[in-house]
Amino acid sequence: MEDMLLALAAKSQSDGERVLVYIGTYTKPAPHVQHAKGRGISVYELDPNTGNLTFVSETVGIEDPTFLAISRDQRFLYAASEVPQGMVYAYAIDSASGGLRLINSQSAHGSSTAHVMVDPTGRIVVAANYAAGNTFVVYRVRDDGGIEPASDHVRHEGRGVHPRQEKTHGHSTYIDPSNRYLCVVDLGIDAVKVYALDREKGRVRLHSEVKVQPGSGVRHLAFHPNGKFAYVIGELNSTITTLGYDGEGNFTVLDAVSTLPDDFSAENNSCSEIAVHPSGKFLYGANRWHDTLVMFQIDPETGKLALIGHQPTLGKTTRHFAIDPTGRLMLVGNQDSDNVVTFWIDLETGKLTHTGVDLEIATPVCFRFLTVN
């Protein structure tokens, strides 16, 4: 797998392809991001040989585009606008420059839209609302990449044991490896709910649910490349829970580990992003108040995690990170120190090494990659 990743990187360079990075930002101050000063969606070019980022363009006119999704055919980008009356925006991507052209927008039928996803077929977009309104909303996609008015929406019920779990809080959604089920992560009820997805009608039907440790506050999920395991990160209790997956829309809890060193309390931390390396060998999670990335090795047979260590993020409040298409580089966005840092990923050990690149970017909170000729 490592040789394959290096070959892919070499092929990209020899073909003259450019790797672009789309960066979502907070544009307006809020209680949890008091010094927000982003301008919208920024586009940078990533040099895979150095980790350097070069400014390309910027799209303004959208408030708080805090989560982004790019269609598999790389023609369209969708952005969640995390505002009181949540919105979802659809953009066409210029195949030469990578620039964005607004197609349309639709209401998210909820507040503080925290996540957006486009399914592998490009026919369905799903948005998750953290605050009031519907937990998640489903949209069908037009031929031109625009989104139709919501075709379905679901509001979860319940609450958790933590003070921040006074109600449900939809935080993210994912399509399972079989491409048949929609997995919805709800921070407020410590659950991942699984829905059967009807793409023709753009509607969902509840299929199953898995509960994790009370007070976890599950936020984001990452599937293992083998499709047998998934991992959810607990924002509130700083844990990563390993889930078994049967490929038929059913999860089981296998294990849970802390994201923190023994001498640091979860009460003083908040977790954010989680990602499995494309090789399937390593898992990473962000401790955004401890300002570290936790690194784990994955047992390929059991899916369980063994701690590698903790890498300082060289900034404050790491809200998001992403692994580049080659698997050799990681971009880390530090929300409250206004910087993006790039790290080399050791393909043998999974450890991270700073490339030396530390770029000033206002309130960076999401990364998405795209290759152009």
KOLPA-222944 format. One record per residue: residue in three letters; x, y, z of N, C-alpha, C, O in turn. Coordinates in steps of 0.02 Angstrom, whole numbers, plus 50000, padded with zeros to 5 digits. Layout:
ALAXYZXYZXYZXYZ ...
END
This chain:
MET500424994050000500005000050000500435006350000500285011149965 GLU500985006250039501415012150040501705013549972501725019349950 ASP501935008149937502215009049870501685011849823501835015949780 MET501065009549831500535011949788500415019349799500325023149751 LEU500415021549862500315028649876500865032849846500735038149818 LEU501495030549853502045034349824501995034549748502165039549717 ALA501775028949718501685028749646501155033649623501225036949571 LEU500615034049662500085038749645500345045949647500175050049604 ALA500745047449698501025054149703501465055749644501435061249616 ALA501895050949625502335052049568501945052849503502105057049461 LYS501415048849496500995049349436500685056249431500665059249378 SER500425058749489500105065349489500595070649466500415075149428 GLN501225070149491501715075249472501905074549399501975079649364 SER501995068349374502205067449305501655069349256501805071649201 ASP501035068649276500475070449232500345077949234499925080449196 GLY500705081549275500605088749279499975090749316499735096349308 GLU499695086249355499085087949392499255092449451499785091949482 ARG498785096749467498845101249525498365098949579497805096849564 VAL498585099249641498145097649697497915104149729498315108149753 LEU497255105249727496975111249758496655109449824496395103949833 VAL496675114149871496375113249936495855118749946496005124649941 TYR495245116649961494705121349977494655121850053494605116750087 ILE494655127850079494675128950151494055132950172493965138650151 GLY493635129850213493065133350242493275137150304493735135150339 THR492915142650318493105146950374492495149450412491935149350386 TYR492605151650473492105155650508492195162950487492755165550487 THR491645166250470491675173150448491385178050499491495184050493 LYS491025175550549490695179950598490845177450669490805171450682 PRO491015182050714491135179950784490505176750815489945178750800 ALA490625171850857490105168350895490405166350961491015166650969 PRO489995164251010490265162451075490825157251072491295157651112 HIS490795152451026491305147251023491865148950975492345145150968 VAL491815154650941492345156850895492335164550894492105167650846 GLN492585167450949492495174550962492895179050916492735184950908 HIS493415176450885493845180750844493815178750770494295179750734 ALA493245176050749493175173950679493285179850632493005185250642 LYS493685178650580493805183950532493945181150462494265184550421 GLY493715175050449493775172350382493325176250333492895180050354 ARG493455175250268493075178950217492605174450177492185176950140 GLY492685167950183492265163450144492625156950132492885153850178 ILE492645154750068492985148550049493615150450011493585153549958 SER494185148550038494825149950006495075143849968494955138149988 VAL495425145049913495725139649873496475140749872496725146149856 TYR496845135349889497575135449887497825129549846497475124449840 GLU498415130249818498735124649784499245121549831499655124949861 LEU499205114849837499655111149881500235108249841500125104849790 ASP500845109649862501435106549832501575100049868501765100149927 PRO501475094249836501555087849871502275086249888502405081549926 ASN502755089949861503465088749875503705092549936504205090649967 THR503355097949954503595102150009503065103250063503235105050120 GLY502425102050046501885103650093501695110950092501285113150132 ASN501985114850046501845121950043501155123250012500925119349971 LEU500845128750032500185130750007500245137649975500525142350005 THR499975138349914499995144649877499285146849862498885143049836 PHE499135153149879498455155749869498275155749795498675157649752 VAL497645153649781497385153449712496805158349704496815162649660 SER496295157549746495695161849739495285161549803495455158049850 GLU494755165449804494315165849862493605166949840493475170849794 THR493135163649873492425164549859492105167749921492125164849975 VAL491815173549913491485177049967490725176949955490495174149905 GLY490355180050001489635180349993489265174750027488655174150019 ILE489615170550064489315165250104489555166050176490155166750187 GLU489085165950223489265166650294489435159850324489075154950315 ASP489975159650360490175153750399490135147250359489755142750379 PRO490505146650304490525140250268490985135450304491565134450284 THR490735132450357491165128750404491255121450386491675118050416 PHE490865118850338490995112050316490865111650241490385114550216 LEU491295107950206491265107550134491255100250111491475095750147 ALA490975099050052490975092450021491055093349946490755097849917 ILE491445088949914491555089249842491305082749812491435077349838 SER490925083249757490665077349724491235073049697491775075549681 ARG491105066549691491625061849670491895063549601492485062349587 ASP491465066149557491705068049490492055074749489492275077149436 GLN492115077949547492485084149557492195090049518492555094749502 ARG491555089749503491225095249466490875100249512490775105949493 PHE490705098049573490285102249615490545102249687490815097249712 LEU490455108049720490615108649791489985110949828489615115149804 TYR489885108049887489315109849929489575112349996490055109650024 ALA489265117650021489495120950083488925121750132488385123950114 ALA489055119850195488585121150249488725128050277489285129650294 SER488195132050282488255138750312487985138250384487385137550395 GLU488455138750432488285137550502488015143950534488335146950578 VAL487435145950512487105152050536486455150150571486225144550564 PRO486145154850608485525153150644484985150050600484655145250621 GLN484885152650541484435149550492484875145950441485055148750389 GLY485055139750457485555136050418485395135650344484815135250324 MET485915135650304485855135250232486355130350204486865128850235 VAL486205127750143486675123750105486755126850037486265128450004 TYR487385127850015487545131049952487845125949904488225121549924 ALA487675126549840487955122349787488355126749739488115131949717 TYR488965124449723489405128149677489645123449622489755117549633 ALA489725126249562490065122749508490815124349513491005130049526 ILE491235119349501491955120149504492235120849434492115116649391 ASP492605126149421492935127149356493485121849349493935121549391 SER493445117749297493905112149290494625114249278495085110349289 ALA494725120349255495405122749242495705126449302496265125049323 SER495325131249328495585135549381495415133149451495755134949499 GLY494885129049457494645127149523494205132249556493975131249612 GLY494065137749521493635142949549492915140549556492715135749524 LEU492535144049597491855142049613491345146949583491455152949583 ARG490795144049557490235148149533489605145749569489435139849566 LEU489265150349602488665148549639488115146149592487965149449543 ILE487825140349608487255137749571486615139749606486185143049577 ASN486545137549669485955139549708486065137849781486605135349799 SER485575139149822485595137449893484905135349916484405137249884 GLN484865131649970484235129449999484275129850075484815129450104 SER483695130750105483655130650178483835123850206483675118650176 ALA484185123850263484345117550297483795115650346483855110450380 HIS483275119650352482705118250396482935116750467482675112250501 GLY483435120550488483705119850555484215125250568484325129650526 SER484525124950626484985130250647485685127550657485775121850677 SER486185131650642486885129850651487055123450612487235118350642 THR486985123850547487125118150504487865116550507488285120450483 ALA488035110750536488725109350554489085104850504489695104250507 HIS488715101650458489025096650415488625095950351488015096650351 VAL488975094650296488635093150233489015087450199489625086950204 MET488655083150164488945077450129488605076550062487995077650057 VAL488985074650011488695072549947488855065149938489425063149948 ASP488355061249919488455053949917488875052149856488965056249811 PRO489145045849854489605043949800489305044449730489675045249681 THR488645043849724488335044349658488255051549635488135052849576 GLY488315056249681488215063249666487485065249661487325070849640 ARG487025060749679486315062049671485985064449735485425067049732 ILE486325063749792486025065549857486515069749897487115068249900 VAL486255075149927486625079149975486255078850042485635079050043 VAL486625078350097486335078050164486675083250208487295083850207 ALA486285086850246486545091850293486325090150364485765087850374 ALA486765091250413486615090050484486585096650520487015100950512 ASN486065097450562485965103550601486125102350674485855097750705 TYR486575106450702486775105450771486255108150820486125104950872 ALA485955113750806485515117050855484785115350842484605109550839 ALA484365120350833483645119250828483445116550760483845116750712 GLY482825114150756482555111850693482685104450681482765100550729 ASN482705102550618482805095550600483525093350612483995097150602 THR483605087050634484265084450647484665083850583485255085550581 PHE484335081550530484665081350464484145082050409483555080750419 VAL484385084150351483965085650294484265082450232484865082450222 VAL483825079550189484045076250128483815080350068483255082750065 TYR484265081050019484115084549956484285080149897484785076549898 ARG483885080449845484075077549781484465082749741484355088749747 VAL484935080249700485375084649662485145084949589485005079749559 ARG485105090949562484915091849492485505090049446486065089049469 ASP485355089449381485885087749333486435093049331487005091449316 ASP486255099349346486755104649344487125105449410487505110149418 GLY487015100749457487345100949522486985104849575487165104549634 GLY486465108649556486065112249605485665107449648485565101649629 ILE485445109849706485065105649751484325107749750484165113649752 GLU483895102649747483185103949749482965105549820483355104349867 PRO482375108249830482115108949899482135102249935482095096949903 ALA482185102450001482265096250040481735091150022481135092650020 SER481955084950010481495079449995481315075550057480825071850057 ASP481715076150110481555072850174481935076350229482465079350218 HIS481665075950289482015078650348481785074650409481215072450412 VAL482235073950457482115069850516482335073650577482865076850578 ARG481925073350629482095076350694482145070850746481645067550761 HIS482745069850773482835064950826482525067450892482415073450900 GLU482395062850937482135064551003482615061851056482975057051045 GLY482605065151115482995062651171483505067651195483555073251170 ARG483885065551245484415069751275484925065151307484815059051312 GLY485495068051327486025064051359486145066251430485755069951459 VAL486705063951459486855065251529487285071451540487325074051595 HIS487615073851488488055079651493487635085951486487135086051451 PRO487845091451520487465097751515487365100151443486865103351428 ARG487825098551398487745100651329487305095851289487185096951229 GLN487055090751322486615085951288485895086851310485535082051323 GLU485685093251313485005094851335484485092951282483885092751296 LYS484715091451222484285089251167484735085951115485345085451123 THR484435083651061484825080651008485245085950972485045091750967 HIS485825083750948486265088250910486565084450851487075081050859 GLY486245084850794486535081650735487205084850718487255090950714 HIS487725080650708488375083650695488695081450630489105085150602 SER488525075550604488815073450541488435067550512488075064050548 THR488505066450446488175060950412488655057750362489105061150336 TYR488565051250349489025047450306488635042050269488145039450295 ILE488875040450209488625034650173489065028650191489675029250192 ASP488755022950205489135017050225489505014050164489355015950107 PRO489975009450175490365006550119489935002850068490145002350010 SER489355000350087488924996950038488545001749994488234999749945 ASN488575008250011488245013449973487485013049977487125015449934 ARG487235009750031486505008950038486215012450099485615013750102 TYR486645014050148486395016650211486705023450227487285024850211 LEU486295027550260486515034050285486625033650360486175031650397 CYS487225035350383487395035050454487405042150482487775046450457 VAL487005043350534486935050050563487205050050634486965046250676 VAL487705054250646488025054650712487695060250751487695066050729 ASP487425058550810487055063450851487415064350918487415059850960 LEU487705070250927488085071750988487635071951049487855070251104 GLY487015073951041486565074951098486315068551131486145068551190 ILE486305063051093486025056851120486525051051117486335045251126 ASP487155052651105487685047551105487515041651060487575035851080 ALA487315043150999487085037850955487295038950883487395044650861 VAL487355033350847487385033450774486765029950750486675023950761 LYS486335033650715485725030750686485855029250613486165033250577 VAL485615023550590485725021350522485055021150485484565018350510 TYR485045024150426484435024650386484535021450318485045022450286 ALA484045017550296484035015250227483875021150183483425025150197 LEU484255021850128484195027750084483875025950018484125021549982 ASP483335029350001483015028649936483225034649894482975040249903 ARG483685033649848483955039249809483455042049760483455048049746 GLU483025037849733482545040249683482075045349714481925050549684 LYS481845043949774481375048449807481725053449853481425058449874 GLY482355052149868482715056449915482435055949985482375060950020 ARG482255049850005481955048850070482335043450108482695039450079 VAL482235043350175482585038650218482085034950263481535037350275 ARG482305029050287481915025050334482385022350387482905019450371 LEU482215023350452482645021050506482745013550503482265009750497 HIS483385011550506483555004450501483835001750567483634996350589 SER484285005450599484585003050661484895008950699484915014550675 GLU485125007350759485435012450801485945009150847485815003650873 VAL486505012450858486995010150907487125015750956487225021550936 LYS487125014051020487265018851073487975017651099488195011951104 VAL488325023151114488985022651143488955025051216488425026551242 GLN489535025451248489565027351319489205033951331489335038851296 PRO488755034151381488395040351396488875046151410489375045251445 GLY488715051951383489145057751393489715058351344490125062951349 SER489755053751296490295054051246490235060251202490735063651188 GLY489625061751181489525067251135489845065851067490255069751043 VAL489645060251036489965058250973489855063650920489305066450914 ARG490375065050882490385070750837490485068650763490065070150721 HIS491035065150749491195063050681491355055650680491515052650731 LEU491315052650620491415045550610491885044450552491905048450505 ALA492275039050555492705037150499492675029550490492775025850538 PHE492535027250429492545020150414493255017950398493655021750370 HIS493405011750416494035008650395493965006650322493425004850300 PRO494515006850282494465004950212494204997850200493924996550146 ASN494284993350249494034986450239493284985950250492994980650237 GLY492964991250273492234991350282491984987550343491384987350355 LYS492434984350381492234980350438492194984250503491884982050551 PHE492514990050504492554993950565492405001350550492495003750494 ALA492175004750602492095012050599492295014750667492305011150717 TYR492455021150669492695024350729492335030950738492265034850691 VAL492085032250800491755038550815492135042050870492345038950919 ILE492225048650862492585052550911492095056150956491625059250933 GLY492225055851022491795058951072492045065951088492575066751119 GLU491675070951068491875077851081491895079351155492325083051178 LEU491435076451193491345078451263491775074451312491975077151363 ASN491925068051298492315064151345492995062051319493335058051350 SER493185064651260493855063351232493995055951225494495053351250 THR493545052551190493645045451176493555044051101493245047951065 ILE493835038551080493685035751014493405028751025493725024551056 THR492805027650999492465021251006492535017350941492385019850887 THR492775011150948492825006650890492165002950882491904999950929 LEU491895003050821491274999650805491404994250754491764995250705 GLY491094988450764491084983450712490504984950664489994987550685 TYR490594983350600490074984650551489974978450508490454975550483 ASP489334976450500489184970150465489044971050390488914966250355 GLY489074977250366488944978450295488204978650278488024979650220 GLU487774977550328487054977350317486704982750358486104982250372 GLY487074987850377486774993450413486744992650488486344996050521 ASN487164988350517487144987050589487844987750620488314984650597 PHE487884991850672488504992850709488474989150776487934988050803 THR489064987250802489134984750870489744988250902490244989450868 VAL489694989750966490244992851002490764987551020490604982451050 LEU491404988851002491934984151016492404986551071492634982551112 ASP492554993051072493064995551117493025003151120492715006251078 ALA493355006051171493405013351175494065015051208494275011751256 VAL494405020251183495045022351210495035029951217494655033451184 SER495465032451262495535039651271495975042651217496425039451190 THR495825048951200496245052651153496795056551188497205059751155 LEU496805056451254497245060951293497785057151331497715051151345 PRO498335060551347498815057651394498495056651463497995059851478 ASP498785052351503498495050751568498475056851614498045057151659 ASP498915061651604498955067351650498535073351628498625078851655 PHE498095072351579497675077951556496945075751560496755070451534 SER496525079951591495835078251603495395079751542495485084751508 ALA494925075251530494445076251475494005082351487493745085251440 GLU493935084451550493535090351565493855096651536493515101751526 ASN494505096351523494855102051496494995101451421495415104951394 ASN494625096951388494745095751317494085095351280493555094651309 SER494135095851215493565094851170493845091951106494315094851077 CYS493575086451083493815083251021493435085850960492885088350966 SER493745085050902493415087450841493445082150786492995078050782 GLU493965082250744493975077950685494285071150698494655070350747 ILE494125066350654494405059650657494505057350585494105058850541 ALA495055053550573495175051050505495595044650509496035044050551 VAL495435039950465495835033950455496285035050395496055037450343 HIS496915033350402497385033950346497155029350289496905023850302 PRO497245031350226497005027150170497325020250168497035015750138 SER497895019350199498195012650204497825008050251497905001950248 GLY497405011050295497055007150345497475005550406497235002050451 LYS498095007950408498555006150462498515010750522498675008750578 PHE498295016950512498325022050565497675025950570497295026550522 LEU497555028450631496985032750644497225038950681497675038650723 TYR496915044650664497095051050695496475054450722495935054050693 GLY496555057950779496015061850808496275068450835496845068850855 ALA495845073550834496055080250855495805081850925495205081450939 ASN496275083750969496125086451035496175094051030496725096751031 ARG495605097451026495655104551008495785109251066495935115051055 TRP495745106851128495965111151183496645108951210497015112951239 HIS496795102651201497465100151217497965102151162498565101851171 ASP497695104051104498085106251046498585100851024499175102151013 THR498315094751017498715089150991498295084950944497675085250943 LEU498645081050903498345075650865498555069150897499145067950907 VAL498065064950914498225058350941498315053650882497935053950833 MET498805049150887498975044550833498915037350859499175035750913 PHE498565033150822498475026150840498665021650782498605023450724 GLN498895015650800498965010250751498345005850756498095004550810 ILE498105003550698497494999550695497674992150686498054990450641 ASP497394987850728497454980650720497004978550662496394979450667 PRO497284975850607496864974350549496354968750560495864968150524 GLU496474964550611496014959050625495444961050671494874959050660 THR495604964850722495094966650773494844973750766494314975450793 GLY495204977950731495024984950726495224989150786495134995150786 LYS495504985950838495664989650899496274994050889496684993050843 LEU496334999050933496825004350926497385003750977497255002251036 ALA498005004850955498585005050999498905011950992499055014150937 LEU499015015151049499265022051048499965022351019500415018551038 ILE500055027150973500725028850947501005034750986501585034751007 GLY500595039950995500815045851031500385051851015499855051250986 HIS500625057751036500265063951026500725069050992501295070051013 GLN500475072150939500855077150902500555084050914499975085150899 PRO500955088850942500705095650949500505098550881500835097350831 THR499965102350880499695104950817500005111650797499855114250744 LEU500415114450840500765120750827500265126450815500375130850774 GLY499725126150853499215131350849498705130250904498795126050948 LYS498165134050901497655133950953496975131950924496755134850874 THR496655127050956495975124850940495945121650870495715124750823 THR496195115550866496195111850803495495109150789495285104250820 ARG495145112450744494465110350728494435105050674493975100950672 HIS494925105050629494895100350572495595098750548496055102750555 PHE495675092850519496285091050483496085086350426495535083550427 ALA496525085450378496365081150321497005078250292497525081550292 ILE496965072050268497525068650237497475069650161496945068850132 ASP498035071550130498015073150059497935066850016497985061350043 PRO497795067549951497655061649909498215056449906498075050649892 THR498835058449918499385053649915499465049749980499795044549981 GLY499165052050034499255048950099499895050850134500055048250187 ARG500285055450104500935057350131500925063750171501395065050209 LEU500405067850163500365074350196499715075050234499195072450215 MET499755078750289499165080550327499145088150336499645091250352 LEU498545091050324498435098050337498035098750401497545095250412 VAL498255103350444497935104350509497715111650514498115116250504 GLY497075112650531496815119450537496705121350609496315118150644 ASN497045126550631496995129050700496555135250701496765140650681 GLN495945134350724495425139450720495615145950755495545151350725 ASP495845145550816495935151650856496625154750851496745160150879 SER497095151450817497745154550804497815156450730498345158850709 ASP497285155350691497265157650622497855154850581498185158650545 ASN497975148350587498525145650547498375138550524498005134750556 VAL498675136850467498645130050439499355127450438499815130650412 VAL499455121450466500105118350471500085111850432499585108250433 THR500635110250396500665103950360501185099350391501705101550415 PHE501025092850391501455087750420501565082150370501115080350331 TRP502175079350370502305073150335502035067350376502085067450438 ILE501755062350343501525056250376502035050750361502155049150302 ASP502325047750412502775042150403502355035950386501955033750428 LEU502445033150327502015027650305502185021050340501815016250334 GLU502745020850376502925014950414502665015250485502415010250511 THR502715021050516502555021650587501905025450601501615024850655 GLY501675029450553501095033650563501235040250598500785044350607 LYS501855041250619502025047450655502035053450607502115052750547 LEU501945059350637501905065550600502535069750612502795069950667 THR502775072950559503345077450563503175083950528502945083950471 HIS503285089550562503135096050533503555097250471504155096250471 THR503225099350417503585100850354503965107350358504395108750316 GLY503815111450407504075118250411503595123450385503715129450391 VAL503035121050356502535125650329502035127450384501735123050415 ASP501955133850395501475136550445501195142850414501505148150416 LEU500595142350386500305147650346499755151250383499325148050414 GLU499755157850380499235161750412498605161750368498615164350312 ILE498065158850394497415158750360496885159950414496885156550465 ALA496445164650403495975166750455495455161350469495085159150425 THR495425159150532494915154650559494775148650514494205147650493 PRO495285144550499495185138650455494835132950492495045131150547 VAL494315130050462493935124950498493745118850456493425114350482 CYS493925118650391493775112750351494225112650289494365117950260 PHE494435106650269494845105750208494525100650161494255095650184 ARG494555102050096494365097250045494855097749987495065103249968 PHE495045091849959495545091549905495215090349838494685087349832 LEU495555092949785495335091849716495945092049671496395096149682 THR495965087649621496515087749573496275090649506495735088849482 VAL496675095049477496515097949412497125097349367497695097049391 ASN497015097249301497575096849253497875103749242498345104449203 
END
